[in-house]
């Protein structure tokens, strides 16, 4: 990607291009499935937003502070998603080791 292509990017284009979880095929919005999908969806949107702001900073459209805030938000979202994933995995493993 060259500098002219970076300048032509819309800062909101990448973050809003991801469809919400309720429109993804096979998604059920009932129970915990919907909550987990929302958690992981928000992490992906946050990461894409941070990426777009980083690209914007290369063209002078965003400040270093904006980049730092976006990256910290993305990191926080990813850490939270990983914590949820680890808890789900741990609960599943506990269930599989239970005597029936």
PEVEN-V192250 format. One record per residue. N is the residue number from 1. OMEGA is omega as a letter, one per 40 degrees, with the letter a starting at -180 (* if undefined). NEAR is the number of other C-alpha atoms within 12 Angstrom. D_LAST is the distance of its C-alpha to the last C-alpha in Angstrom with 1 decimal. Layout:
n=N omega=OMEGA near=NEAR d_last=D_LAST
n=N omega=OMEGA near=NEAR d_last=D_LAST
This chain:
n=1 omega=a near=9 d_last=56.9
n=2 omega=a near=11 d_last=60.4
n=3 omega=i near=14 d_last=61.7
n=4 omega=i near=12 d_last=63.1
n=5 omega=i near=13 d_last=59.7
n=6 omega=a near=21 d_last=58.2
n=7 omega=a near=20 d_last=60.9
n=8 omega=a near=17 d_last=60.2
n=9 omega=i near=24 d_last=56.6
n=10 omega=a near=19 d_last=55.8
n=11 omega=a near=26 d_last=53.7
n=12 omega=a near=20 d_last=51.5
n=13 omega=a near=18 d_last=51.1
n=14 omega=a near=23 d_last=48.1
n=15 omega=a near=26 d_last=46.1
n=16 omega=a near=19 d_last=46.5
n=17 omega=i near=16 d_last=46.0
n=18 omega=a near=22 d_last=42.2
n=19 omega=i near=18 d_last=41.0
n=20 omega=a near=22 d_last=38.8
n=21 omega=a near=24 d_last=35.1
n=22 omega=i near=19 d_last=35.5
n=23 omega=a near=15 d_last=37.9
n=24 omega=a near=15 d_last=35.6
n=25 omega=i near=10 d_last=34.4
n=26 omega=a near=12 d_last=30.8
n=27 omega=i near=19 d_last=30.6
n=28 omega=a near=17 d_last=29.1
n=29 omega=a near=18 d_last=30.6
n=30 omega=i near=14 d_last=28.0
n=31 omega=a near=11 d_last=25.3
n=32 omega=a near=14 d_last=24.5
n=33 omega=i near=18 d_last=25.5
n=34 omega=i near=20 d_last=29.1
n=35 omega=i near=19 d_last=29.0
n=36 omega=i near=26 d_last=27.7
n=37 omega=i near=27 d_last=30.3
n=38 omega=i near=28 d_last=33.0
n=39 omega=a near=26 d_last=32.1
n=40 omega=i near=27 d_last=32.4
n=41 omega=a near=29 d_last=35.3
n=42 omega=i near=28 d_last=37.2
n=43 omega=i near=31 d_last=36.7
n=44 omega=i near=31 d_last=38.2
n=45 omega=i near=31 d_last=41.1
n=46 omega=i near=33 d_last=41.8
n=47 omega=i near=31 d_last=41.9
n=48 omega=i near=29 d_last=44.2
n=49 omega=i near=34 d_last=46.4
n=50 omega=i near=34 d_last=46.7
n=51 omega=a near=32 d_last=47.6
n=52 omega=i near=33 d_last=50.2
n=53 omega=i near=36 d_last=51.8
n=54 omega=i near=29 d_last=52.0
n=55 omega=i near=33 d_last=53.9
n=56 omega=i near=30 d_last=56.1
n=57 omega=i near=24 d_last=57.0
n=58 omega=i near=22 d_last=58.3
n=59 omega=i near=22 d_last=60.8
n=60 omega=a near=17 d_last=61.8
n=61 omega=a near=21 d_last=60.1
n=62 omega=a near=22 d_last=57.6
n=63 omega=i near=17 d_last=58.1
n=64 omega=i near=19 d_last=56.3
n=65 omega=i near=15 d_last=54.9
n=66 omega=i near=22 d_last=53.4
n=67 omega=a near=25 d_last=51.8
n=68 omega=i near=19 d_last=50.4
n=69 omega=a near=21 d_last=49.0
n=70 omega=i near=30 d_last=47.4
n=71 omega=i near=25 d_last=45.8
n=72 omega=i near=20 d_last=44.5
n=73 omega=i near=25 d_last=43.0
n=74 omega=i near=30 d_last=41.4
n=75 omega=i near=24 d_last=40.0
n=76 omega=i near=21 d_last=38.6
n=77 omega=a near=27 d_last=36.9
n=78 omega=i near=25 d_last=35.5
n=79 omega=i near=20 d_last=34.2
n=80 omega=i near=21 d_last=32.5
n=81 omega=i near=26 d_last=30.9
n=82 omega=i near=18 d_last=29.7
n=83 omega=i near=17 d_last=28.2
n=84 omega=i near=22 d_last=26.3
n=85 omega=a near=18 d_last=25.1
n=86 omega=i near=14 d_last=24.0
n=87 omega=i near=15 d_last=22.1
n=88 omega=i near=17 d_last=20.4
n=89 omega=i near=14 d_last=19.5
n=90 omega=i near=14 d_last=18.2
n=91 omega=i near=14 d_last=16.0
n=92 omega=i near=13 d_last=14.6
n=93 omega=i near=12 d_last=14.1
n=94 omega=i near=12 d_last=12.3
n=95 omega=a near=12 d_last=9.8
n=96 omega=i near=11 d_last=9.5
n=97 omega=i near=10 d_last=9.1
n=98 omega=i near=9 d_last=6.3
n=99 omega=a near=6 d_last=3.8
n=100 omega=* near=5 d_last=0.0
